[in-house]
């Protein structure tokens, strides 16, 4: 298995490390402090050997690589022409809202959810029917089926985030089938943000919701990217999978001068990731699983009043600090008293000031120091 190398990003152009003072350990932004797979670096270098860096587009080779990867990884057989290339997943779900809703419509999604997805409906004058997830008896975040039904009955479109950010849930096939059935029965378009799908942990399988049936495939826009799995978010390259020709045409028509073409180096990196990056991906899965387990053990032993369920995918911990009764929002309090930078709970939904999202995709020494600082500050409060 490939060894994953941690990189000191201080003094670089990294948003994560530039957002705070030099004495702060930053664990907010959802990228990893790990060196990119050598195969991806080599692909970028090969592209740079060509002396022209003009406009470019996805090649037949890239389309064939993605088609093969989706079939091999998920048993999902798509056609090359179903692929629409984008500079990111965020432009993708905003394009979908622009294309398939009108101001005043209602869209449904499950809370808590990461800020760009949560706030996107407001951009287009839409109302959100929010269904709140809660911890279940088996230690997983779940949504109430009755609440999902009630939201679907008044919604034009469903925004789905799977794997879920910030809770780290990987929806089961049965859970996805329920959401698919709601979309079909209530004639909703389904927009599925699956950007973290390559980082499922503990042997879990990701199921693209569109792969469940031809009926749901025909009304789904699936958004994917190599960016989270292979740590290349700055290269601005993603893709949508849209089986239905009319749906695809409407989606592409929603660019309207707002969404640009894809970075040519991002296209080269994407192809290398899906073609040659499986070994590195498996290595990073193992590394972040170790960091997750380290975090869980530390919290159980040292921060017993904190609540956090183990992430089933990706590198984000969703932590409840309500029991500490802090006199400020938890992220602000920890920045001041522990000098640790985290994402504040309010970004993910109203009333979540006592929650934080912690990115544990970093060197183990960095994670250990951040957790120790948090524990010391909370103990001394």
KEROKE-330030 format. One record per residue (C-alpha): z, y negated, x negated. Coordinates in steps of 0.5 Angstrom, whole numbers, padded with zeros to 4 digits. Example, Ala and Ser with C-alpha at 12.3 -4.5 7.8 and 13.67 -1.06 7.14 Angstrom:
BEGIN
zz=0016&yy=0009&xx=-0025 $
zz=0014&yy=0002&xx=-0027 $
REM end
This chain:
BEGIN
zz=0000&yy=0000&xx=0000 $
zz=-0002&yy=-0007&xx=-0002 $
zz=0004&yy=-0011&xx=-0005 $
zz=0005&yy=-0017&xx=-0002 $
zz=0006&yy=-0023&xx=-0006 $
zz=0011&yy=-0029&xx=-0004 $
zz=0008&yy=-0036&xx=-0006 $
zz=0012&yy=-0042&xx=-0008 $
zz=0009&yy=-0048&xx=-0004 $
zz=0013&yy=-0053&xx=-0006 $
zz=0009&yy=-0059&xx=-0008 $
zz=0003&yy=-0056&xx=-0005 $
zz=-0001&yy=-0059&xx=0002 $
zz=0003&yy=-0054&xx=0006 $
zz=0005&yy=-0058&xx=0013 $
zz=0011&yy=-0053&xx=0013 $
zz=0014&yy=-0055&xx=0006 $
zz=0012&yy=-0063&xx=0007 $
zz=0015&yy=-0064&xx=0014 $
zz=0022&yy=-0064&xx=0011 $
zz=0026&yy=-0067&xx=0005 $
zz=0026&yy=-0063&xx=-0002 $
zz=0033&yy=-0060&xx=0000 $
zz=0031&yy=-0057&xx=0006 $
zz=0029&yy=-0050&xx=0007 $
zz=0023&yy=-0050&xx=0012 $
zz=0022&yy=-0044&xx=0017 $
zz=0018&yy=-0047&xx=0023 $
zz=0010&yy=-0047&xx=0022 $
zz=0007&yy=-0041&xx=0024 $
zz=0004&yy=-0039&xx=0018 $
zz=0006&yy=-0034&xx=0012 $
zz=0009&yy=-0036&xx=0005 $
zz=0005&yy=-0030&xx=0002 $
zz=-0002&yy=-0030&xx=-0002 $
zz=-0008&yy=-0028&xx=0001 $
zz=-0011&yy=-0022&xx=0001 $
zz=-0016&yy=-0021&xx=-0006 $
zz=-0022&yy=-0019&xx=-0002 $
zz=-0021&yy=-0025&xx=0002 $
zz=-0021&yy=-0030&xx=-0004 $
zz=-0027&yy=-0026&xx=-0007 $
zz=-0031&yy=-0027&xx=-0001 $
zz=-0030&yy=-0035&xx=-0001 $
zz=-0031&yy=-0035&xx=-0008 $
zz=-0038&yy=-0031&xx=-0007 $
zz=-0040&yy=-0036&xx=-0002 $
zz=-0038&yy=-0042&xx=-0006 $
zz=-0043&yy=-0039&xx=-0011 $
zz=-0048&yy=-0042&xx=-0007 $
zz=-0049&yy=-0049&xx=-0008 $
zz=-0050&yy=-0052&xx=-0001 $
zz=-0044&yy=-0053&xx=0004 $
zz=-0048&yy=-0055&xx=0010 $
zz=-0047&yy=-0053&xx=0017 $
zz=-0047&yy=-0045&xx=0018 $
zz=-0046&yy=-0040&xx=0024 $
zz=-0044&yy=-0033&xx=0025 $
zz=-0049&yy=-0028&xx=0022 $
zz=-0051&yy=-0021&xx=0025 $
zz=-0047&yy=-0018&xx=0019 $
zz=-0040&yy=-0022&xx=0022 $
zz=-0042&yy=-0020&xx=0029 $
zz=-0043&yy=-0013&xx=0027 $
zz=-0036&yy=-0013&xx=0023 $
zz=-0032&yy=-0015&xx=0029 $
zz=-0035&yy=-0011&xx=0034 $
zz=-0034&yy=-0005&xx=0029 $
zz=-0027&yy=-0007&xx=0028 $
zz=-0025&yy=-0008&xx=0036 $
zz=-0028&yy=-0001&xx=0037 $
zz=-0024&yy=0002&xx=0031 $
zz=-0017&yy=-0001&xx=0032 $
zz=-0017&yy=-0002&xx=0040 $
zz=-0022&yy=0003&xx=0042 $
zz=-0026&yy=-0003&xx=0046 $
zz=-0033&yy=-0003&xx=0045 $
zz=-0036&yy=-0010&xx=0046 $
zz=-0043&yy=-0013&xx=0045 $
zz=-0045&yy=-0017&xx=0039 $
zz=-0047&yy=-0023&xx=0044 $
zz=-0040&yy=-0023&xx=0047 $
zz=-0037&yy=-0026&xx=0041 $
zz=-0037&yy=-0034&xx=0041 $
zz=-0034&yy=-0037&xx=0035 $
zz=-0029&yy=-0043&xx=0035 $
zz=-0025&yy=-0047&xx=0030 $
zz=-0019&yy=-0044&xx=0033 $
zz=-0016&yy=-0041&xx=0039 $
zz=-0013&yy=-0047&xx=0041 $
zz=-0019&yy=-0051&xx=0043 $
zz=-0021&yy=-0044&xx=0046 $
zz=-0016&yy=-0044&xx=0051 $
zz=-0017&yy=-0052&xx=0053 $
zz=-0025&yy=-0050&xx=0053 $
zz=-0023&yy=-0045&xx=0059 $
zz=-0018&yy=-0050&xx=0062 $
zz=-0024&yy=-0055&xx=0062 $
zz=-0029&yy=-0050&xx=0065 $
zz=-0026&yy=-0046&xx=0070 $
zz=-0021&yy=-0051&xx=0073 $
zz=-0021&yy=-0058&xx=0077 $
zz=-0015&yy=-0063&xx=0076 $
zz=-0010&yy=-0061&xx=0081 $
zz=-0011&yy=-0054&xx=0081 $
zz=-0005&yy=-0049&xx=0079 $
zz=-0005&yy=-0044&xx=0073 $
zz=0000&yy=-0039&xx=0071 $
zz=0004&yy=-0037&xx=0065 $
zz=0010&yy=-0034&xx=0062 $
zz=0016&yy=-0038&xx=0059 $
zz=0018&yy=-0039&xx=0054 $
zz=0011&yy=-0040&xx=0051 $
zz=0009&yy=-0044&xx=0044 $
zz=0008&yy=-0051&xx=0045 $
zz=0000&yy=-0052&xx=0045 $
zz=-0001&yy=-0047&xx=0050 $
zz=0005&yy=-0049&xx=0055 $
zz=0002&yy=-0056&xx=0055 $
zz=-0005&yy=-0055&xx=0055 $
zz=-0005&yy=-0055&xx=0063 $
zz=-0002&yy=-0062&xx=0063 $
zz=-0008&yy=-0065&xx=0059 $
zz=-0013&yy=-0063&xx=0064 $
zz=-0009&yy=-0065&xx=0070 $
zz=-0006&yy=-0058&xx=0072 $
zz=0000&yy=-0056&xx=0075 $
zz=0004&yy=-0050&xx=0072 $
zz=0007&yy=-0044&xx=0075 $
zz=0012&yy=-0042&xx=0070 $
zz=0015&yy=-0035&xx=0070 $
zz=0021&yy=-0034&xx=0066 $
zz=0022&yy=-0028&xx=0062 $
zz=0029&yy=-0026&xx=0061 $
zz=0032&yy=-0020&xx=0056 $
zz=0032&yy=-0014&xx=0060 $
zz=0037&yy=-0008&xx=0059 $
zz=0033&yy=-0004&xx=0054 $
zz=0033&yy=-0010&xx=0050 $
zz=0026&yy=-0013&xx=0051 $
zz=0024&yy=-0019&xx=0054 $
zz=0021&yy=-0018&xx=0061 $
zz=0018&yy=-0022&xx=0067 $
zz=0020&yy=-0021&xx=0074 $
zz=0014&yy=-0018&xx=0078 $
zz=0016&yy=-0022&xx=0085 $
zz=0016&yy=-0028&xx=0081 $
zz=0009&yy=-0026&xx=0078 $
zz=0006&yy=-0025&xx=0085 $
zz=0009&yy=-0031&xx=0087 $
zz=0006&yy=-0035&xx=0082 $
zz=-0001&yy=-0031&xx=0082 $
zz=-0002&yy=-0033&xx=0090 $
zz=-0002&yy=-0040&xx=0088 $
zz=-0006&yy=-0040&xx=0082 $
zz=-0013&yy=-0041&xx=0080 $
zz=-0012&yy=-0038&xx=0072 $
zz=-0008&yy=-0034&xx=0068 $
zz=-0006&yy=-0036&xx=0061 $
zz=-0003&yy=-0030&xx=0058 $
zz=0000&yy=-0030&xx=0051 $
zz=0000&yy=-0023&xx=0048 $
zz=0003&yy=-0021&xx=0043 $
zz=0008&yy=-0027&xx=0046 $
zz=0010&yy=-0033&xx=0042 $
zz=0016&yy=-0034&xx=0041 $
zz=0019&yy=-0028&xx=0044 $
zz=0015&yy=-0023&xx=0040 $
zz=0014&yy=-0018&xx=0046 $
zz=0008&yy=-0013&xx=0046 $
zz=0006&yy=-0012&xx=0053 $
zz=0005&yy=-0005&xx=0055 $
zz=-0001&yy=-0002&xx=0058 $
zz=0003&yy=-0002&xx=0065 $
zz=0005&yy=-0009&xx=0064 $
zz=-0002&yy=-0011&xx=0062 $
zz=-0005&yy=-0007&xx=0068 $
zz=0000&yy=-0011&xx=0073 $
zz=-0003&yy=-0018&xx=0070 $
zz=-0010&yy=-0015&xx=0071 $
zz=-0009&yy=-0013&xx=0078 $
zz=-0006&yy=-0020&xx=0080 $
zz=-0012&yy=-0023&xx=0077 $
zz=-0017&yy=-0019&xx=0081 $
zz=-0013&yy=-0019&xx=0087 $
zz=-0013&yy=-0027&xx=0087 $
zz=-0019&yy=-0028&xx=0084 $
zz=-0017&yy=-0031&xx=0078 $
zz=-0020&yy=-0032&xx=0071 $
zz=-0015&yy=-0029&xx=0065 $
zz=-0015&yy=-0033&xx=0059 $
zz=-0011&yy=-0028&xx=0054 $
zz=-0009&yy=-0031&xx=0047 $
zz=-0008&yy=-0025&xx=0043 $
zz=-0008&yy=-0029&xx=0036 $
zz=-0002&yy=-0025&xx=0033 $
zz=-0005&yy=-0018&xx=0035 $
zz=-0006&yy=-0016&xx=0028 $
zz=0001&yy=-0016&xx=0027 $
zz=0004&yy=-0011&xx=0031 $
zz=0010&yy=-0008&xx=0028 $
zz=0014&yy=-0001&xx=0028 $
zz=0007&yy=0003&xx=0030 $
zz=0006&yy=-0001&xx=0036 $
zz=-0001&yy=-0001&xx=0039 $
zz=-0004&yy=-0008&xx=0041 $
zz=-0008&yy=-0007&xx=0048 $
zz=-0013&yy=-0012&xx=0049 $
zz=-0012&yy=-0014&xx=0057 $
zz=-0020&yy=-0014&xx=0058 $
zz=-0021&yy=-0007&xx=0055 $
zz=-0017&yy=-0004&xx=0061 $
zz=-0023&yy=-0004&xx=0066 $
zz=-0030&yy=-0007&xx=0067 $
zz=-0027&yy=-0011&xx=0073 $
zz=-0022&yy=-0015&xx=0069 $
zz=-0027&yy=-0015&xx=0063 $
zz=-0031&yy=-0019&xx=0067 $
zz=-0026&yy=-0024&xx=0069 $
zz=-0023&yy=-0025&xx=0062 $
zz=-0024&yy=-0029&xx=0056 $
zz=-0020&yy=-0026&xx=0050 $
zz=-0018&yy=-0031&xx=0044 $
zz=-0017&yy=-0028&xx=0037 $
zz=-0017&yy=-0030&xx=0030 $
zz=-0016&yy=-0027&xx=0023 $
zz=-0012&yy=-0033&xx=0022 $
zz=-0005&yy=-0031&xx=0023 $
zz=-0006&yy=-0023&xx=0021 $
zz=-0009&yy=-0025&xx=0014 $
zz=-0006&yy=-0032&xx=0013 $
zz=-0012&yy=-0036&xx=0013 $
zz=-0010&yy=-0041&xx=0019 $
zz=-0013&yy=-0047&xx=0015 $
zz=-0020&yy=-0044&xx=0015 $
zz=-0021&yy=-0046&xx=0022 $
zz=-0024&yy=-0040&xx=0025 $
zz=-0023&yy=-0036&xx=0031 $
zz=-0027&yy=-0032&xx=0036 $
zz=-0027&yy=-0031&xx=0044 $
zz=-0030&yy=-0025&xx=0047 $
zz=-0033&yy=-0026&xx=0054 $
zz=-0037&yy=-0020&xx=0057 $
zz=-0039&yy=-0024&xx=0063 $
zz=-0046&yy=-0028&xx=0062 $
zz=-0044&yy=-0033&xx=0067 $
zz=-0037&yy=-0034&xx=0065 $
zz=-0039&yy=-0034&xx=0057 $
zz=-0044&yy=-0040&xx=0059 $
zz=-0039&yy=-0044&xx=0063 $
zz=-0034&yy=-0043&xx=0057 $
zz=-0039&yy=-0045&xx=0052 $
zz=-0042&yy=-0051&xx=0056 $
zz=-0034&yy=-0054&xx=0056 $
zz=-0035&yy=-0056&xx=0049 $
zz=-0038&yy=-0063&xx=0051 $
zz=-0038&yy=-0066&xx=0044 $
zz=-0030&yy=-0064&xx=0044 $
zz=-0030&yy=-0058&xx=0040 $
zz=-0034&yy=-0057&xx=0033 $
zz=-0037&yy=-0052&xx=0029 $
zz=-0034&yy=-0047&xx=0025 $
zz=-0032&yy=-0048&xx=0018 $
zz=-0037&yy=-0044&xx=0014 $
zz=-0032&yy=-0041&xx=0009 $
zz=-0027&yy=-0039&xx=0015 $
zz=-0033&yy=-0035&xx=0017 $
zz=-0034&yy=-0032&xx=0010 $
zz=-0026&yy=-0030&xx=0010 $
zz=-0026&yy=-0028&xx=0017 $
zz=-0031&yy=-0022&xx=0016 $
zz=-0028&yy=-0020&xx=0009 $
zz=-0021&yy=-0020&xx=0013 $
zz=-0024&yy=-0015&xx=0019 $
zz=-0028&yy=-0011&xx=0014 $
zz=-0024&yy=-0010&xx=0008 $
zz=-0017&yy=-0013&xx=0009 $
zz=-0014&yy=-0007&xx=0013 $
zz=-0009&yy=-0005&xx=0007 $
zz=-0007&yy=-0012&xx=0006 $
zz=-0005&yy=-0012&xx=0013 $
zz=-0001&yy=-0006&xx=0013 $
zz=0003&yy=-0009&xx=0007 $
zz=0004&yy=-0015&xx=0011 $
zz=0006&yy=-0011&xx=0017 $
zz=0011&yy=-0007&xx=0013 $
zz=0014&yy=-0014&xx=0009 $
zz=0015&yy=-0018&xx=0015 $
zz=0018&yy=-0012&xx=0019 $
zz=0023&yy=-0011&xx=0013 $
zz=0025&yy=-0019&xx=0013 $
zz=0026&yy=-0018&xx=0021 $
zz=0031&yy=-0012&xx=0020 $
zz=0034&yy=-0016&xx=0014 $
zz=0035&yy=-0022&xx=0019 $
zz=0037&yy=-0018&xx=0025 $
zz=0043&yy=-0015&xx=0020 $
zz=0045&yy=-0021&xx=0018 $
zz=0046&yy=-0024&xx=0025 $
zz=0050&yy=-0018&xx=0027 $
zz=0054&yy=-0018&xx=0022 $
zz=0055&yy=-0026&xx=0020 $
zz=0053&yy=-0030&xx=0027 $
zz=0056&yy=-0025&xx=0032 $
zz=0055&yy=-0031&xx=0037 $
zz=0048&yy=-0032&xx=0036 $
zz=0043&yy=-0027&xx=0040 $
zz=0036&yy=-0025&xx=0038 $
zz=0032&yy=-0019&xx=0040 $
zz=0028&yy=-0016&xx=0035 $
zz=0021&yy=-0018&xx=0035 $
zz=0016&yy=-0013&xx=0036 $
zz=0010&yy=-0017&xx=0033 $
zz=0009&yy=-0022&xx=0028 $
zz=0014&yy=-0026&xx=0024 $
zz=0018&yy=-0031&xx=0029 $
zz=0025&yy=-0030&xx=0031 $
zz=0027&yy=-0033&xx=0038 $
zz=0035&yy=-0034&xx=0037 $
zz=0040&yy=-0037&xx=0042 $
zz=0045&yy=-0041&xx=0039 $
zz=0048&yy=-0043&xx=0046 $
zz=0055&yy=-0040&xx=0045 $
zz=0056&yy=-0045&xx=0039 $
zz=0056&yy=-0051&xx=0044 $
zz=0053&yy=-0055&xx=0039 $
zz=0053&yy=-0063&xx=0040 $
zz=0046&yy=-0064&xx=0039 $
zz=0040&yy=-0059&xx=0040 $
zz=0040&yy=-0053&xx=0036 $
zz=0034&yy=-0055&xx=0031 $
zz=0037&yy=-0062&xx=0030 $
zz=0044&yy=-0060&xx=0029 $
zz=0042&yy=-0054&xx=0024 $
zz=0037&yy=-0059&xx=0020 $
zz=0043&yy=-0064&xx=0019 $
zz=0049&yy=-0059&xx=0018 $
zz=0045&yy=-0053&xx=0014 $
zz=0039&yy=-0057&xx=0012 $
zz=0034&yy=-0051&xx=0015 $
zz=0028&yy=-0053&xx=0019 $
zz=0027&yy=-0050&xx=0025 $
zz=0022&yy=-0050&xx=0031 $
zz=0027&yy=-0053&xx=0037 $
zz=0027&yy=-0049&xx=0043 $
zz=0025&yy=-0055&xx=0048 $
zz=0018&yy=-0054&xx=0045 $
zz=0017&yy=-0048&xx=0049 $
zz=0020&yy=-0050&xx=0055 $
zz=0025&yy=-0054&xx=0059 $
zz=0032&yy=-0053&xx=0058 $
zz=0032&yy=-0049&xx=0052 $
zz=0035&yy=-0054&xx=0047 $
zz=0040&yy=-0049&xx=0045 $
zz=0035&yy=-0044&xx=0042 $
zz=0031&yy=-0044&xx=0036 $
zz=0025&yy=-0041&xx=0033 $
zz=0025&yy=-0038&xx=0026 $
zz=0019&yy=-0036&xx=0022 $
zz=0021&yy=-0030&xx=0017 $
zz=0015&yy=-0029&xx=0013 $
zz=0017&yy=-0032&xx=0007 $
zz=0021&yy=-0029&xx=0000 $
zz=0027&yy=-0025&xx=0002 $
zz=0031&yy=-0030&xx=-0003 $
zz=0029&yy=-0036&xx=0002 $
zz=0030&yy=-0032&xx=0008 $
zz=0037&yy=-0030&xx=0005 $
zz=0039&yy=-0037&xx=0003 $
zz=0037&yy=-0040&xx=0010 $
zz=0041&yy=-0035&xx=0014 $
zz=0047&yy=-0036&xx=0009 $
zz=0046&yy=-0044&xx=0010 $
zz=0046&yy=-0043&xx=0018 $
zz=0052&yy=-0039&xx=0018 $
zz=0056&yy=-0043&xx=0013 $
zz=0055&yy=-0049&xx=0017 $
zz=0056&yy=-0046&xx=0024 $
zz=0063&yy=-0043&xx=0021 $
zz=0065&yy=-0050&xx=0019 $
zz=0063&yy=-0054&xx=0025 $
REM end
